[in-house]
Structures are given as structure tokens and as C-alpha cells.
Amino acid sequence: MFKPIEIVPDVFYVGVNDRQKSLFENIIPLPQGVSYNSYLIMDEQTALIDTVDLSLTPLFIEKLQAQLQGRELDYLIINHIEPDHSGAIAILRKYYPDVRIVGNRKTLEMLRGFYGINSALLEIKEEEVLVLGKHELCFYMAPMVHWPETMITYDRSSRILFSGDAFGCFATLDGAVLDSEMDIDKYWPEMIRYYANIIGKYAAPVQKALRKIKSLPFDYICSTHGPVWTCYKDEVFALYDRLSRYEGDPEGAVIVYGSMYGGTELMAEALEQGLSAKGIRKIIIHNVSKSDHSEILRDVFTYKALILGSPTYNNELHPELDALLRKIESRGLKNRIFACFGTYAWASAAVKRMTAFGEKMNWQLASAPVEQKYSLEKDNYEACLQLGEEVARMLQEG
């Protein structure tokens, strides 16, 4: 019933789309859905690379059976055992009881913990090779990208990197699987949003993994989420390299503010006027009460300057902004230009807390923040314009 989706000879896509789930990991919105990618190698021996989420297992099994056409499944290779990629394993074992499950020591420990599976296991180590026939699979450990057991499987004969969650992105695959057969525009912001929210905390392990695989001659990147990258594989690799070095675009700035009654918002608008007046064209502004944190994090990872604004709320920051700052701090974001502004009615606290945050992150701080008591006055309006202009100069001067 299912038409084969062949990536290269003997290598097939058997993944599924999830258009039902509204929140990834029950946290991050999925307005365009997500794919769970699984790949099947048909050689003298057969090997499946990762599975899918439990909720879509029946469809996945149908696709797999249609592709195998009665052949046995010899190996299941687990690059990443997070349940959205391993949820089907226990049921898969019922259909293919003799399948040998391949993973590193940490993977097999987690396999026992999650699913109670203890038999027909094959533990592999760094650069060990599994020969299926003409396809030779070599394994490279990539711990903490973004779980401790993560690894990358390299198919020497087809020059494919099966990369686990690395190089993944949100959004379903609509009709095609290869990047050469689709409009990829929607995937770039979803890749950055995926990185910032899922992988972003683990920049050092990502850099280590990139150094490890950079010398491998690969023509395809087969991630567990998103398109199979071939035409744009170099751009994808370069994007992950930039993001994991915290290299923000110096032509853009992000303003994130919270506002209860509009005063802080007026200051934010003055700041973006100041940025624009000095030639900054990429200006992203987020009302933290309306924009989802995942989108804000995407933009904070993308651009070089971050400007924060908050009223003093119960002698603290605006609650949504406070929650966002904890997420930014946990990701260890580096190399940013920083400025802040705020309002208060009787007790000033927000600007002090935002300034302390910027100092703690060891970012490059602009001059004194702008703080307004009560409603915005002309001199502070002018100060906001000037602060925007200063941030623009800092961006342009590098």
C-alpha cells in the first residue's frame, strides 16, 4: 500500500508525521507539526535506524512491513533513545522477536530502564563497524547532543550520516523527504527554534561532535526530525556550527519586554526607532506575554543584540520575563550585546535585576539603562532613542 521512499539505493525512509500533537515534550508549540524519522537499510542483512513515537506505531509498523516485503528485520540501531524515537521498540519486538538491538553501553542501560528489554542486544563502541553486506555502518559517540547516550551512525557505502536529533527541526514532511524535492524555506526558522529549545544548552558537546564528523565524506544528513539534507547539507552543518559557537547575526537586534499597562511598551517602541535610525534593519520585538518562549529563544539565538524591558512587579521582574531569563541562563548563551529599560510606580527593582542578569551572563553591556517612574516623559523618550542608537553603533563596530 505504501509507495517506497528511497533516499539512495537500498536505503529507505519509513518515518511518520505527527500533526496531532500540539506541544513537543509537552512544552514547545508545534504549529506545523513534527516528523519522527526512521530509516531502513535493505542489504544482505536488514537494519532499521531508530523508530518513532508510540502514538504512531501502528502506521510505522505498516510502513516497515510494506518495505520489508516479508523479510526479517536483523538489526535495530538506536542512535537516540528518547521516547519520541524509541516508543515503538517494545511493539516492534513483538513483530520481529529475533531483531538484535544495537546501541552503546548507555543506550542499552536506558533500554532496560524504559522498556525492560534485556535480550538480543549488541553493544558497540566508538568507531566500531557493523557490516550488513555492502553497507558498512560505523558508530561515533555524541554524548549530550542532547542525551548522554546519543550517537551518530555513518554508512560508509552510501555516505550518509544518520545523526539522531542533531540537525533536526520542527515541521512535518509534506509529500517529499529530500530537501532537493521541497520548498525548504519554512525549515530554517524551525531548525533554529529546535536548536535553541532542545539542543542549545549543550554547545560544547555539539562542537565536539561536529569536529568528530567534519572529516567524514558525507552526501546526506538523515536526522530524526525534518528533511533529509543533501543539497543544503553544508548550510545545515554551518548553521549548527554558528549556533553552537553562539555567533549571533550582527545585523539584528531582539527587544523583549513585559508591560502591564503600556508604559514599558512605549519605551520598547522608542528603542526600535533608535535602532532603525542608525541603520539596523533586522529588528525583532516580542511582547513576552504574547510570544511563546520558544520563538523568543529562537530569535535570541539568531541575533547579536538583546534588549530587555520590564516593569517592577511585586519588587521583581515581570513574571513571564523572569521565566524567560532563567531559560536563557540555563542555555549559557554567550557573546551578546545587552541593554535594558524599565518602569516602576513606587519601588524600583526591575532595571537592577536585568542589569545584574546581563553582568552575570558576561555580555557586553550598553551604557546606563533607561528607567521611568510613572508615565513616559520626554527626556526618557529621548534617552530610549539614544540607547537604541548606541546598541546599533555597538553592533556596527563589532
C-alpha atoms as one frame of an Amber mdcrd trajectory, in Angstrom:
protein
   0.000   0.000   0.000   2.814   2.441   0.798   4.960   3.736  -2.045   8.675
   3.283  -1.241  10.624   6.445  -0.457  14.180   5.653  -1.486  16.938   8.010
  -0.380  19.747   6.136  -2.138  19.788   2.540  -3.417  18.903   0.157  -0.547
  18.164   2.980   1.960  14.511   3.882   2.554  12.582   6.397   4.626   9.957
   4.761   6.876   9.230   7.660   9.231   5.900   9.278  10.074   4.381  12.741
  10.511   2.695  13.926  13.692   0.054  16.571  13.014  -1.924  15.828  16.185
   0.484  16.713  18.974   0.200  20.360  19.982   3.217  20.523  22.322   6.612
  18.884  21.773   7.797  17.332  25.033   4.513  18.766  26.364   6.220  22.177
  26.422   7.019  23.597  22.972   4.237  24.510  20.484   4.117  22.639  17.181
   2.121  24.887  14.829   3.481  22.997  11.806   3.684  19.567  13.432   6.800
  17.400  13.550   8.167  14.313  11.828   9.660  11.247  13.503  12.211   9.895
  11.053  13.208   6.268  10.753  15.348   4.689   8.049  15.619   1.122   6.713
  18.688  -0.359   5.011  17.927  -3.376   2.784  21.150  -5.320   2.254  22.207
  -8.937   2.822  21.063  -8.110   6.326  18.430  -5.506   7.137  18.875  -2.678
   9.618  16.413  -0.128  10.950  17.784   3.190  12.201  15.625   4.425  15.114
  11.854   4.091  15.456   9.020   6.547  16.178   6.716   7.836  18.896   4.389
   5.284  20.486   1.275   7.140  19.301   2.135   6.500  15.633   3.480   2.961
  15.981   0.654   1.184  14.059   1.275   3.338  10.961   5.028   2.914  11.351
   4.747  -0.902  11.523   2.613  -0.904   8.360   5.216   1.153   6.506   8.042
  -1.046   7.730   6.275  -4.270   6.763   5.431  -2.902   3.323   9.082  -2.104
   2.739  10.480  -5.365   4.122   8.063  -7.409   1.979   8.244 -10.454   4.214
  11.954 -10.253   5.037  13.090 -10.419   8.632  14.486  -7.415  10.420  18.015
  -8.276  11.522  19.110  -5.147  13.397  17.590  -2.131  15.119  20.145   0.629
  15.639  19.312   3.152  18.354  21.043   6.479  17.845  18.865   8.172  20.450
  16.522   6.527  22.937  14.321   9.483  23.849  10.759   8.092  23.688   9.721
  10.042  20.581  12.277   7.854  18.754  12.087   4.657  20.782   8.408   4.438
  21.718   7.768   1.761  19.089  10.548  -0.598  20.202   8.559  -2.866  22.517
   5.839  -3.390  19.893   8.431  -3.785  17.143   9.950  -6.647  19.137   6.593
  -8.451  19.074   6.573  -8.348  15.255  10.298  -9.128  14.940  11.256 -11.112
  18.055  14.724 -12.027  16.718  15.844  -8.496  15.891  19.153  -7.600  17.528
  19.166  -4.175  19.132  22.378  -2.216  18.604  23.488   0.563  20.933  26.269
   1.766  23.169  26.509   0.900  26.856  24.432   3.859  28.000  21.793   3.173
  25.347  21.333  -0.434  26.400  21.115   0.594  30.064  18.341   3.049  29.185
  16.646   0.432  27.011  16.339  -1.823  30.038  15.129   1.078  32.163  12.476
   2.336  29.748  11.226  -0.927  28.228  12.607  -3.810  30.302  14.390  -5.285
  27.244  17.432  -7.385  28.159  17.899  -9.909  25.359  19.383  -9.981  21.841
  21.439  -6.850  22.473  24.643  -5.843  20.677  26.819  -3.312  22.483  29.064
  -1.259  20.216  31.893   1.166  20.927  33.451   4.221  19.278  34.225   3.659
  15.560  33.193   0.030  15.710  31.851  -1.245  12.372  28.770  -3.347  11.628
  28.786  -4.953   8.167  25.375  -5.601   6.593  26.752  -6.649   3.205  27.950
  -3.807   1.038  26.753  -1.323   3.650  29.234  -0.783   6.461  27.995   1.166
   9.469  30.482   2.971  11.679  29.424   4.437  15.033  30.516   7.732  16.588
  29.536   8.707  20.114  27.978  12.170  20.529  27.123  12.319  24.237  24.913
  15.202  25.398  23.705  16.069  21.907  21.370  16.173  23.705  21.137  12.985
  25.835  24.133  11.105  27.279  23.645   8.025  25.091  23.367   9.862  21.741
  25.456   8.571  18.863  25.775   9.055  15.103  25.767   6.188  12.623  27.771
   6.676   9.426  27.057   4.490   6.399  30.353   4.364   4.522  28.966   2.969
   1.272  26.077   5.417   0.849  27.925   8.301   2.582  25.006   9.004   4.915
  25.167  10.487   8.403  22.288   9.144  10.483  22.628  11.937  13.004  19.999
  11.368  15.692  18.483  14.647  16.903  21.463  16.650  15.633  20.496  18.809
  12.616  16.818  18.202  13.371  13.973  20.675  13.119  10.270  21.026  13.745
   7.568  20.826  10.999   6.194  17.835   9.138   7.460  16.477   5.819   4.704
  17.255   3.345   4.968  14.952   0.349   8.738  14.818  -0.046  11.601  13.780
   2.218  14.705  15.063   0.402  15.473  18.776   0.598  16.022  18.740  -3.179
  12.345  17.927  -3.699  10.690  20.543  -1.481  10.475  24.226  -0.603  12.732
  24.358   2.441  12.068  27.964   3.499   9.865  27.014   6.445  12.504  24.687
   7.901  15.269  27.228   8.619  13.474  29.119  11.422  12.134  25.804  12.722
  15.667  24.381  12.827  16.876  27.351  14.869  13.844  27.107  17.158  14.537
  23.396  17.584  18.217  24.010  18.341  17.574  26.874  20.770  14.977  24.941
  22.758  16.258  21.346  22.591  19.996  21.398  21.896  21.006  24.928  22.913
  22.201  24.072  26.412  24.823  21.695  25.024  27.011  23.893  22.826  30.338
  22.357  23.902  29.224  18.753  23.198  27.811  19.896  19.843  31.147  21.438
  18.906  32.940  18.244  19.912  30.574  16.148  17.788  30.958  18.483  14.792
  34.742  18.193  14.969  34.417  14.425  15.079  32.257  14.089  11.969  33.541
  17.039   9.934  36.188  14.968   8.174  33.759  12.224   7.152  32.841  12.312
   3.449  29.048  12.522   3.668  26.494  13.360   0.986  23.366  13.102   3.149
  22.341  14.049   6.668  19.448  11.908   7.904  18.212  13.401  11.156  15.391
  12.095  13.334  13.309  15.245  12.684  12.854  17.216   9.483  14.116  16.831
   5.910  16.904  14.622   4.636  19.599  17.161   3.843  21.675  16.730   0.708
  21.626  19.907  -1.432  21.816  22.052   1.720  23.883  19.749   3.914  26.792
  22.214   4.082  24.479  25.071   5.069  22.888  22.903   7.762  26.289  21.927
   9.142  27.423  25.572   9.102  24.238  26.703  10.879  24.802  24.235  13.728
  28.416  25.350  13.924  27.398  29.027  14.228  24.659  28.359  16.760  26.889
  26.212  18.968  29.546  28.943  18.936  26.847  31.456  19.994  27.592  33.504
  16.885  24.683  35.959  16.602  23.875  37.903  13.433  25.402  41.389  13.974
  22.845  42.982  11.660  19.936  42.343  14.012  18.594  43.025  17.492  15.845
  41.491  19.622  13.741  43.559  22.009  11.824  41.536  24.605   9.540  43.362
  27.016   6.782  42.829  29.511   4.207  45.548  30.044   1.144  45.707  32.273
  -0.444  48.970  31.167   1.577  50.047  28.136   4.301  52.237  29.633   7.144
  49.764  29.100   5.829  49.053  25.616   6.173  52.728  24.650   9.821  52.592
  25.719  10.348  49.465  23.595   8.950  51.255  20.551  11.261  54.217  21.109
  14.226  51.843  21.303  13.368  50.223  17.989  13.103  53.706  16.447  16.620
  54.418  17.674  17.940  51.158  16.227  16.268  51.819  12.887  17.525  55.399
  12.707  21.108  54.094  12.781  20.564  51.533  10.034  19.593  48.332  11.837
  17.014  46.628   9.629  16.531  43.303  11.370  14.616  44.319  14.483  12.546
  41.677  16.262  10.255  42.797  19.066   8.449  40.391  21.413   5.780  41.092
  23.989   6.694  38.341  26.450   3.038  37.963  27.459   2.057  37.050  23.889
   5.084  35.494  22.168   5.855  31.906  23.044   9.186  31.459  24.807  10.328
  29.003  22.135  10.020  31.712  19.479  11.822  34.278  21.617  14.666  31.851
  22.282  14.930  31.189  18.536  15.443  34.895  17.874  17.776  35.444  20.836
  19.998  32.673  19.442  19.812  34.228  15.971  20.753  37.863  16.604  23.684
  39.565  18.312  21.891  42.164  20.466  19.299  41.587  23.180  17.391  44.441
  24.800  15.124  43.686  27.754  12.346  45.771  29.260  10.224  45.182  32.338
   8.072  46.950  34.894   8.785  46.305  38.534   6.207  43.732  39.575   5.935
  42.866  43.282   9.516  44.069  43.660  10.585  41.596  40.964  10.668  41.344
  37.187   7.578  40.805  35.094   6.884  37.085  35.789   6.998  35.959  32.154
  10.250  37.810  31.549  11.736  36.338  34.711  10.874  32.834  33.488  12.419
  33.565  30.090  15.674  34.789  31.646  16.027  31.529  33.557  15.763  29.660
  30.248  18.372  31.876  28.614  20.720  31.492  31.563  20.346  27.704  31.596
  21.484  27.614  27.965  24.676  29.520  28.754  24.170  31.968  25.891  27.384
  33.884  25.176  28.669  36.779  23.096  25.710  39.137  23.192  25.341  42.918
  23.297  22.916  43.810  26.066  20.798  46.774  27.148  17.732  47.154  29.352
  14.992  49.546  30.355  12.077  49.563  32.775   9.288  51.300  34.605   8.020
  51.479  38.182   5.460  53.332  40.280   6.784  53.400  43.853   9.691  50.938
  44.167  12.410  50.371  41.577  13.723  46.828  41.133  13.358  45.585  37.536
  16.241  47.520  35.977  18.618  46.463  38.754  17.678  42.805  38.235  18.036
  42.946  34.450  21.404  44.685  34.707  22.601  42.040  37.154  21.455  39.372
  34.701  23.464  40.889  31.841  26.542  41.146  34.051  26.154  37.549  35.221
  25.981  36.383  31.595  29.225  38.303  30.952  27.697  40.099  27.988  28.815
  43.420  26.512  26.635  45.993  28.253  25.483  49.274  26.770  25.633  52.409
  28.899  23.231  53.172  31.734  19.749  51.683  31.289  16.700  53.891  30.964
  14.265  53.835  33.888  10.940  55.666  34.082   8.827  56.371  37.143   5.153
  56.570  36.290   4.367  57.513  32.652   6.979  58.008  29.933   8.342  61.569
  29.851  10.053  63.421  27.015  13.584  63.178  28.387  13.311  59.427  28.897
  11.741  59.031  25.463  14.844  60.728  24.065  17.035  58.511  26.262  15.381
  55.401  24.786  16.060  56.660  21.262  19.686  57.254  22.223  20.004  53.816
  23.836  18.734  52.224  20.625  21.245  54.249  18.637  24.041  53.169  20.988
  23.194  49.481  20.578  23.172  49.996  16.810  26.668  51.504  16.950  27.903
  48.627  19.102  26.601  46.169  16.515  28.182  48.053  13.635  31.518  48.391
  15.403  31.618  44.685  16.172
